[in-house]
C-alpha cells in the first residue's frame, strides 16, 4: 500500500505535496524537466532524493 498518507509519514513530506508532484508529472501531453542545485545533494539523504526525482521521470516516461 503506497497511499500518500502512509508514505507521507514515512518520508516526512505532506500527502498533498506528494499528490501535487504526481499531478505535475502526470499531466497528459506535457513534458517534465528537473533541475536542482547543491541543496538537494548536500543532505544526508541527498542520493535518495535524487534517485526519487529520476524515478518520477522513469515512471512517467517524461
PyMOL Python script that loads the backbone (N, CA, C, O; Angstrom):
from pymol import cmd

cmd.read_pdbstr("""\
ATOM      1  N   UNK A   1       0.850  -1.174   0.000  1.00  0.00           N
ATOM      2  CA  UNK A   1       0.000   0.000   0.000  1.00  0.00           C
ATOM      3  C   UNK A   1       0.896   1.237   0.000  1.00  0.00           C
ATOM      4  O   UNK A   1       1.671   1.450   0.933  1.00  0.00           O
ATOM      5  N   UNK A   2       0.788   2.045  -1.043  1.00  0.00           N
ATOM      6  CA  UNK A   2       1.605   3.255  -1.156  1.00  0.00           C
ATOM      7  C   UNK A   2       0.724   4.502  -1.200  1.00  0.00           C
ATOM      8  O   UNK A   2       0.993   5.435  -1.957  1.00  0.00           O
ATOM      9  N   UNK A   3      -0.315   4.510  -0.391  1.00  0.00           N
ATOM     10  CA  UNK A   3      -1.189   5.678  -0.315  1.00  0.00           C
ATOM     11  C   UNK A   3      -0.375   6.877   0.156  1.00  0.00           C
ATOM     12  O   UNK A   3       0.496   6.727   1.013  1.00  0.00           O
ATOM     13  N   UNK A   4      -0.640   8.073  -0.389  1.00  0.00           N
ATOM     14  CA  UNK A   4       0.128   9.254   0.005  1.00  0.00           C
ATOM     15  C   UNK A   4       0.166   9.479   1.515  1.00  0.00           C
ATOM     16  O   UNK A   4       1.192   9.901   2.049  1.00  0.00           O
ATOM     17  N   UNK A   5      -0.928   9.207   2.201  1.00  0.00           N
ATOM     18  CA  UNK A   5      -0.954   9.418   3.655  1.00  0.00           C
ATOM     19  C   UNK A   5       0.032   8.491   4.370  1.00  0.00           C
ATOM     20  O   UNK A   5       0.699   8.907   5.318  1.00  0.00           O
ATOM     21  N   UNK A   6       0.125   7.255   3.926  1.00  0.00           N
ATOM     22  CA  UNK A   6       1.046   6.305   4.548  1.00  0.00           C
ATOM     23  C   UNK A   6       2.497   6.678   4.242  1.00  0.00           C
ATOM     24  O   UNK A   6       3.345   6.680   5.134  1.00  0.00           O
ATOM     25  N   UNK A   7       2.769   6.987   2.994  1.00  0.00           N
ATOM     26  CA  UNK A   7       4.130   7.333   2.586  1.00  0.00           C
ATOM     27  C   UNK A   7       4.565   8.641   3.242  1.00  0.00           C
ATOM     28  O   UNK A   7       5.723   8.783   3.635  1.00  0.00           O
ATOM     29  N   UNK A   8       3.654   9.586   3.362  1.00  0.00           N
ATOM     30  CA  UNK A   8       3.981  10.888   3.959  1.00  0.00           C
ATOM     31  C   UNK A   8       4.575  10.721   5.349  1.00  0.00           C
ATOM     32  O   UNK A   8       5.552  11.385   5.693  1.00  0.00           O
ATOM     33  N   UNK A   9       3.997   9.848   6.138  1.00  0.00           N
ATOM     34  CA  UNK A   9       4.511   9.615   7.479  1.00  0.00           C
ATOM     35  C   UNK A   9       5.894   8.994   7.487  1.00  0.00           C
ATOM     36  O   UNK A   9       6.680   9.220   8.407  1.00  0.00           O
ATOM     37  N   UNK A  10       6.187   8.218   6.468  1.00  0.00           N
ATOM     38  CA  UNK A  10       7.490   7.546   6.383  1.00  0.00           C
ATOM     39  C   UNK A  10       8.602   8.484   5.928  1.00  0.00           C
ATOM     40  O   UNK A  10       9.742   8.362   6.377  1.00  0.00           O
ATOM     41  N   UNK A  11       8.274   9.420   5.038  1.00  0.00           N
ATOM     42  CA  UNK A  11       9.325  10.245   4.426  1.00  0.00           C
ATOM     43  C   UNK A  11       9.317  11.699   4.871  1.00  0.00           C
ATOM     44  O   UNK A  11      10.215  12.459   4.507  1.00  0.00           O
ATOM     45  N   UNK A  12       8.319  12.099   5.653  1.00  0.00           N
ATOM     46  CA  UNK A  12       8.291  13.465   6.165  1.00  0.00           C
ATOM     47  C   UNK A  12       7.859  14.503   5.144  1.00  0.00           C
ATOM     48  O   UNK A  12       8.257  15.665   5.231  1.00  0.00           O
ATOM     49  N   UNK A  13       7.049  14.094   4.181  1.00  0.00           N
ATOM     50  CA  UNK A  13       6.507  15.007   3.170  1.00  0.00           C
ATOM     51  C   UNK A  13       4.991  14.948   3.278  1.00  0.00           C
ATOM     52  O   UNK A  13       4.425  13.866   3.432  1.00  0.00           O
ATOM     53  N   UNK A  14       4.330  16.090   3.200  1.00  0.00           N
ATOM     54  CA  UNK A  14       2.875  16.113   3.311  1.00  0.00           C
ATOM     55  C   UNK A  14       2.237  15.335   2.162  1.00  0.00           C
ATOM     56  O   UNK A  14       2.727  15.359   1.033  1.00  0.00           O
ATOM     57  N   UNK A  15       1.142  14.648   2.465  1.00  0.00           N
ATOM     58  CA  UNK A  15       0.432  13.858   1.459  1.00  0.00           C
ATOM     59  C   UNK A  15       0.006  14.734   0.282  1.00  0.00           C
ATOM     60  O   UNK A  15       0.073  14.300  -0.868  1.00  0.00           O
ATOM     61  N   UNK A  16      -0.424  15.946   0.556  1.00  0.00           N
ATOM     62  CA  UNK A  16      -0.853  16.836  -0.527  1.00  0.00           C
ATOM     63  C   UNK A  16       0.319  17.194  -1.438  1.00  0.00           C
ATOM     64  O   UNK A  16       0.130  17.347  -2.644  1.00  0.00           O
ATOM     65  N   UNK A  17       1.516  17.328  -0.890  1.00  0.00           N
ATOM     66  CA  UNK A  17       2.693  17.608  -1.723  1.00  0.00           C
ATOM     67  C   UNK A  17       3.020  16.423  -2.629  1.00  0.00           C
ATOM     68  O   UNK A  17       3.445  16.607  -3.770  1.00  0.00           O
ATOM     69  N   UNK A  18       2.822  15.216  -2.122  1.00  0.00           N
ATOM     70  CA  UNK A  18       3.023  14.020  -2.947  1.00  0.00           C
ATOM     71  C   UNK A  18       2.030  14.020  -4.101  1.00  0.00           C
ATOM     72  O   UNK A  18       2.393  13.740  -5.243  1.00  0.00           O
ATOM     73  N   UNK A  19       0.782  14.335  -3.798  1.00  0.00           N
ATOM     74  CA  UNK A  19      -0.241  14.395  -4.855  1.00  0.00           C
ATOM     75  C   UNK A  19       0.073  15.492  -5.874  1.00  0.00           C
ATOM     76  O   UNK A  19      -0.114  15.296  -7.075  1.00  0.00           O
ATOM     77  N   UNK A  20       0.545  16.633  -5.400  1.00  0.00           N
ATOM     78  CA  UNK A  20       0.883  17.734  -6.299  1.00  0.00           C
ATOM     79  C   UNK A  20       2.001  17.320  -7.256  1.00  0.00           C
ATOM     80  O   UNK A  20       1.920  17.587  -8.455  1.00  0.00           O
ATOM     81  N   UNK A  21       3.032  16.676  -6.739  1.00  0.00           N
ATOM     82  CA  UNK A  21       4.126  16.206  -7.602  1.00  0.00           C
ATOM     83  C   UNK A  21       3.602  15.211  -8.630  1.00  0.00           C
ATOM     84  O   UNK A  21       4.004  15.252  -9.793  1.00  0.00           O
ATOM     85  N   UNK A  22       2.717  14.324  -8.214  1.00  0.00           N
ATOM     86  CA  UNK A  22       2.137  13.353  -9.147  1.00  0.00           C
ATOM     87  C   UNK A  22       1.324  14.054 -10.230  1.00  0.00           C
ATOM     88  O   UNK A  22       1.367  13.653 -11.393  1.00  0.00           O
ATOM     89  N   UNK A  23       0.584  15.098  -9.858  1.00  0.00           N
ATOM     90  CA  UNK A  23      -0.192  15.843 -10.864  1.00  0.00           C
ATOM     91  C   UNK A  23       0.732  16.559 -11.840  1.00  0.00           C
ATOM     92  O   UNK A  23       0.472  16.568 -13.043  1.00  0.00           O
ATOM     93  N   UNK A  24       1.808  17.158 -11.336  1.00  0.00           N
ATOM     94  CA  UNK A  24       2.751  17.854 -12.218  1.00  0.00           C
ATOM     95  C   UNK A  24       3.351  16.897 -13.236  1.00  0.00           C
ATOM     96  O   UNK A  24       3.395  17.199 -14.429  1.00  0.00           O
ATOM     97  N   UNK A  25       3.809  15.753 -12.770  1.00  0.00           N
ATOM     98  CA  UNK A  25       4.452  14.796 -13.665  1.00  0.00           C
ATOM     99  C   UNK A  25       3.443  14.054 -14.529  1.00  0.00           C
ATOM    100  O   UNK A  25       3.770  13.621 -15.633  1.00  0.00           O
ATOM    101  N   UNK A  26       2.229  13.907 -14.039  1.00  0.00           N
ATOM    102  CA  UNK A  26       1.244  13.101 -14.742  1.00  0.00           C
ATOM    103  C   UNK A  26       0.400  13.829 -15.770  1.00  0.00           C
ATOM    104  O   UNK A  26      -0.462  13.210 -16.395  1.00  0.00           O
ATOM    105  N   UNK A  27       0.616  15.117 -15.968  1.00  0.00           N
ATOM    106  CA  UNK A  27      -0.204  15.866 -16.922  1.00  0.00           C
ATOM    107  C   UNK A  27      -0.029  15.312 -18.328  1.00  0.00           C
ATOM    108  O   UNK A  27       1.089  15.210 -18.833  1.00  0.00           O
ATOM    109  N   UNK A  28      -1.126  14.962 -18.943  1.00  0.00           N
ATOM    110  CA  UNK A  28      -1.096  14.415 -20.297  1.00  0.00           C
ATOM    111  C   UNK A  28      -0.641  15.485 -21.285  1.00  0.00           C
ATOM    112  O   UNK A  28      -1.085  16.632 -21.229  1.00  0.00           O
ATOM    113  N   UNK A  29       0.244  15.090 -22.182  1.00  0.00           N
ATOM    114  CA  UNK A  29       0.706  15.991 -23.226  1.00  0.00           C
ATOM    115  C   UNK A  29       1.749  16.996 -22.777  1.00  0.00           C
ATOM    116  O   UNK A  29       2.158  17.852 -23.562  1.00  0.00           O
ATOM    117  N   UNK A  30       2.182  16.911 -21.543  1.00  0.00           N
ATOM    118  CA  UNK A  30       3.187  17.841 -21.023  1.00  0.00           C
ATOM    119  C   UNK A  30       4.496  17.093 -20.792  1.00  0.00           C
ATOM    120  O   UNK A  30       4.500  15.899 -20.490  1.00  0.00           O
ATOM    121  N   UNK A  31       5.585  17.801 -20.935  1.00  0.00           N
ATOM    122  CA  UNK A  31       6.889  17.220 -20.635  1.00  0.00           C
ATOM    123  C   UNK A  31       7.340  17.690 -19.259  1.00  0.00           C
ATOM    124  O   UNK A  31       6.731  18.580 -18.665  1.00  0.00           O
ATOM    125  N   UNK A  32       8.393  17.096 -18.767  1.00  0.00           N
ATOM    126  CA  UNK A  32       8.912  17.480 -17.454  1.00  0.00           C
ATOM    127  C   UNK A  32      10.433  17.501 -17.500  1.00  0.00           C
ATOM    128  O   UNK A  32      11.064  16.684 -18.170  1.00  0.00           O
ATOM    129  N   UNK A  33      11.005  18.449 -16.775  1.00  0.00           N
ATOM    130  CA  UNK A  33      12.448  18.529 -16.649  1.00  0.00           C
ATOM    131  C   UNK A  33      12.750  18.914 -15.204  1.00  0.00           C
ATOM    132  O   UNK A  33      12.126  19.820 -14.653  1.00  0.00           O
ATOM    133  N   UNK A  34      13.686  18.239 -14.610  1.00  0.00           N
ATOM    134  CA  UNK A  34      14.052  18.525 -13.224  1.00  0.00           C
ATOM    135  C   UNK A  34      15.427  19.164 -13.169  1.00  0.00           C
ATOM    136  O   UNK A  34      16.377  18.691 -13.793  1.00  0.00           O
ATOM    137  N   UNK A  35      15.513  20.236 -12.420  1.00  0.00           N
ATOM    138  CA  UNK A  35      16.777  20.927 -12.185  1.00  0.00           C
ATOM    139  C   UNK A  35      16.927  21.129 -10.689  1.00  0.00           C
ATOM    140  O   UNK A  35      15.947  21.403  -9.996  1.00  0.00           O
ATOM    141  N   UNK A  36      18.130  20.998 -10.193  1.00  0.00           N
ATOM    142  CA  UNK A  36      18.366  21.286  -8.787  1.00  0.00           C
ATOM    143  C   UNK A  36      19.801  21.725  -8.600  1.00  0.00           C
ATOM    144  O   UNK A  36      20.638  21.568  -9.489  1.00  0.00           O
ATOM    145  N   UNK A  37      20.070  22.271  -7.446  1.00  0.00           N
ATOM    146  CA  UNK A  37      21.434  22.716  -7.144  1.00  0.00           C
ATOM    147  C   UNK A  37      21.924  21.972  -5.905  1.00  0.00           C
ATOM    148  O   UNK A  37      21.351  20.947  -5.535  1.00  0.00           O
ATOM    149  N   UNK A  38      22.926  22.451  -5.291  1.00  0.00           N
ATOM    150  CA  UNK A  38      23.590  21.726  -4.218  1.00  0.00           C
ATOM    151  C   UNK A  38      22.714  21.477  -2.994  1.00  0.00           C
ATOM    152  O   UNK A  38      23.044  20.605  -2.190  1.00  0.00           O
ATOM    153  N   UNK A  39      21.639  22.188  -2.825  1.00  0.00           N
ATOM    154  CA  UNK A  39      20.797  21.983  -1.651  1.00  0.00           C
ATOM    155  C   UNK A  39      20.301  20.558  -1.518  1.00  0.00           C
ATOM    156  O   UNK A  39      20.277  20.011  -0.416  1.00  0.00           O
ATOM    157  N   UNK A  40      19.907  19.952  -2.619  1.00  0.00           N
ATOM    158  CA  UNK A  40      19.431  18.568  -2.590  1.00  0.00           C
ATOM    159  C   UNK A  40      20.587  17.622  -2.297  1.00  0.00           C
ATOM    160  O   UNK A  40      20.451  16.711  -1.481  1.00  0.00           O
ATOM    161  N   UNK A  41      21.693  17.825  -2.939  1.00  0.00           N
ATOM    162  CA  UNK A  41      22.827  16.909  -2.824  1.00  0.00           C
ATOM    163  C   UNK A  41      23.532  16.977  -1.482  1.00  0.00           C
ATOM    164  O   UNK A  41      24.205  16.019  -1.101  1.00  0.00           O
ATOM    165  N   UNK A  42      23.403  18.069  -0.757  1.00  0.00           N
ATOM    166  CA  UNK A  42      24.155  18.246   0.480  1.00  0.00           C
ATOM    167  C   UNK A  42      23.435  17.734   1.724  1.00  0.00           C
ATOM    168  O   UNK A  42      23.860  18.013   2.845  1.00  0.00           O
ATOM    169  N   UNK A  43      22.393  17.016   1.543  1.00  0.00           N
ATOM    170  CA  UNK A  43      21.686  16.421   2.679  1.00  0.00           C
ATOM    171  C   UNK A  43      22.210  15.000   2.901  1.00  0.00           C
ATOM    172  O   UNK A  43      22.806  14.399   2.007  1.00  0.00           O
ATOM    173  N   UNK A  44      21.983  14.486   4.082  1.00  0.00           N
ATOM    174  CA  UNK A  44      22.447  13.127   4.367  1.00  0.00           C
ATOM    175  C   UNK A  44      21.722  12.097   3.512  1.00  0.00           C
ATOM    176  O   UNK A  44      22.237  11.001   3.295  1.00  0.00           O
ATOM    177  N   UNK A  45      20.540  12.435   3.028  1.00  0.00           N
ATOM    178  CA  UNK A  45      19.771  11.526   2.182  1.00  0.00           C
ATOM    179  C   UNK A  45      19.664  12.062   0.757  1.00  0.00           C
ATOM    180  O   UNK A  45      18.738  11.708   0.027  1.00  0.00           O
ATOM    181  N   UNK A  46      20.606  12.912   0.362  1.00  0.00           N
ATOM    182  CA  UNK A  46      20.577  13.538  -0.961  1.00  0.00           C
ATOM    183  C   UNK A  46      20.575  12.557  -2.113  1.00  0.00           C
ATOM    184  O   UNK A  46      19.871  12.765  -3.101  1.00  0.00           O
ATOM    185  N   UNK A  47      21.350  11.491  -2.005  1.00  0.00           N
ATOM    186  CA  UNK A  47      21.380  10.485  -3.073  1.00  0.00           C
ATOM    187  C   UNK A  47      19.998   9.883  -3.256  1.00  0.00           C
ATOM    188  O   UNK A  47      19.547   9.683  -4.384  1.00  0.00           O
ATOM    189  N   UNK A  48      19.327   9.595  -2.153  1.00  0.00           N
ATOM    190  CA  UNK A  48      17.989   9.006  -2.222  1.00  0.00           C
ATOM    191  C   UNK A  48      16.991   9.986  -2.837  1.00  0.00           C
ATOM    192  O   UNK A  48      16.119   9.581  -3.605  1.00  0.00           O
ATOM    193  N   UNK A  49      17.114  11.263  -2.506  1.00  0.00           N
ATOM    194  CA  UNK A  49      16.225  12.271  -3.093  1.00  0.00           C
ATOM    195  C   UNK A  49      16.430  12.347  -4.601  1.00  0.00           C
ATOM    196  O   UNK A  49      15.463  12.401  -5.360  1.00  0.00           O
ATOM    197  N   UNK A  50      17.677  12.350  -5.030  1.00  0.00           N
ATOM    198  CA  UNK A  50      17.960  12.402  -6.462  1.00  0.00           C
ATOM    199  C   UNK A  50      17.425  11.168  -7.172  1.00  0.00           C
ATOM    200  O   UNK A  50      16.884  11.269  -8.273  1.00  0.00           O
ATOM    201  N   UNK A  51      17.573  10.010  -6.551  1.00  0.00           N
ATOM    202  CA  UNK A  51      17.048   8.777  -7.153  1.00  0.00           C
ATOM    203  C   UNK A  51      15.537   8.867  -7.342  1.00  0.00           C
ATOM    204  O   UNK A  51      15.011   8.411  -8.357  1.00  0.00           O
ATOM    205  N   UNK A  52      14.844   9.446  -6.382  1.00  0.00           N
ATOM    206  CA  UNK A  52      13.389   9.537  -6.498  1.00  0.00           C
ATOM    207  C   UNK A  52      12.964  10.528  -7.577  1.00  0.00           C
ATOM    208  O   UNK A  52      11.952  10.321  -8.246  1.00  0.00           O
ATOM    209  N   UNK A  53      13.718  11.584  -7.745  1.00  0.00           N
ATOM    210  CA  UNK A  53      13.428  12.512  -8.851  1.00  0.00           C
ATOM    211  C   UNK A  53      13.579  11.771 -10.173  1.00  0.00           C
ATOM    212  O   UNK A  53      12.727  11.889 -11.054  1.00  0.00           O
ATOM    213  N   UNK A  54      14.647  11.015 -10.313  1.00  0.00           N
ATOM    214  CA  UNK A  54      14.852  10.233 -11.538  1.00  0.00           C
ATOM    215  C   UNK A  54      13.748   9.190 -11.706  1.00  0.00           C
ATOM    216  O   UNK A  54      13.282   8.952 -12.820  1.00  0.00           O
ATOM    217  N   UNK A  55      13.333   8.572 -10.608  1.00  0.00           N
ATOM    218  CA  UNK A  55      12.261   7.578 -10.685  1.00  0.00           C
ATOM    219  C   UNK A  55      10.965   8.185 -11.191  1.00  0.00           C
ATOM    220  O   UNK A  55      10.234   7.535 -11.937  1.00  0.00           O
ATOM    221  N   UNK A  56      10.665   9.419 -10.802  1.00  0.00           N
ATOM    222  CA  UNK A  56       9.451  10.071 -11.313  1.00  0.00           C
ATOM    223  C   UNK A  56       9.507  10.188 -12.830  1.00  0.00           C
ATOM    224  O   UNK A  56       8.506   9.970 -13.512  1.00  0.00           O
ATOM    225  N   UNK A  57      10.672  10.531 -13.351  1.00  0.00           N
ATOM    226  CA  UNK A  57      10.824  10.618 -14.803  1.00  0.00           C
ATOM    227  C   UNK A  57      10.678   9.243 -15.446  1.00  0.00           C
ATOM    228  O   UNK A  57      10.010   9.102 -16.471  1.00  0.00           O
ATOM    229  N   UNK A  58      11.294   8.242 -14.854  1.00  0.00           N
ATOM    230  CA  UNK A  58      11.229   6.897 -15.416  1.00  0.00           C
ATOM    231  C   UNK A  58       9.812   6.336 -15.374  1.00  0.00           C
ATOM    232  O   UNK A  58       9.362   5.715 -16.337  1.00  0.00           O
ATOM    233  N   UNK A  59       9.114   6.550 -14.278  1.00  0.00           N
ATOM    234  CA  UNK A  59       7.756   6.024 -14.134  1.00  0.00           C
ATOM    235  C   UNK A  59       6.771   6.665 -15.095  1.00  0.00           C
ATOM    236  O   UNK A  59       5.822   6.020 -15.543  1.00  0.00           O
ATOM    237  N   UNK A  60       6.994   7.930 -15.412  1.00  0.00           N
ATOM    238  CA  UNK A  60       6.052   8.641 -16.282  1.00  0.00           C
ATOM    239  C   UNK A  60       6.517   8.706 -17.729  1.00  0.00           C
ATOM    240  O   UNK A  60       5.758   9.126 -18.603  1.00  0.00           O
ATOM    241  N   UNK A  61       7.755   8.294 -17.995  1.00  0.00           N
ATOM    242  CA  UNK A  61       8.274   8.370 -19.364  1.00  0.00           C
ATOM    243  C   UNK A  61       8.527   9.794 -19.814  1.00  0.00           C
ATOM    244  O   UNK A  61       8.517  10.077 -21.012  1.00  0.00           O
ATOM    245  N   UNK A  62       8.753  10.687 -18.878  1.00  0.00           N
ATOM    246  CA  UNK A  62       8.969  12.102 -19.203  1.00  0.00           C
ATOM    247  C   UNK A  62      10.331  12.551 -18.773  1.00  0.00           C
ATOM    248  O   UNK A  62      10.688  13.713 -18.965  1.00  0.00           O
TER     249      UNK A  62
END
""", "prot")
cmd.dss("prot")
cmd.show_as("cartoon", "prot")
cmd.util.cbc("prot")
cmd.orient("prot")
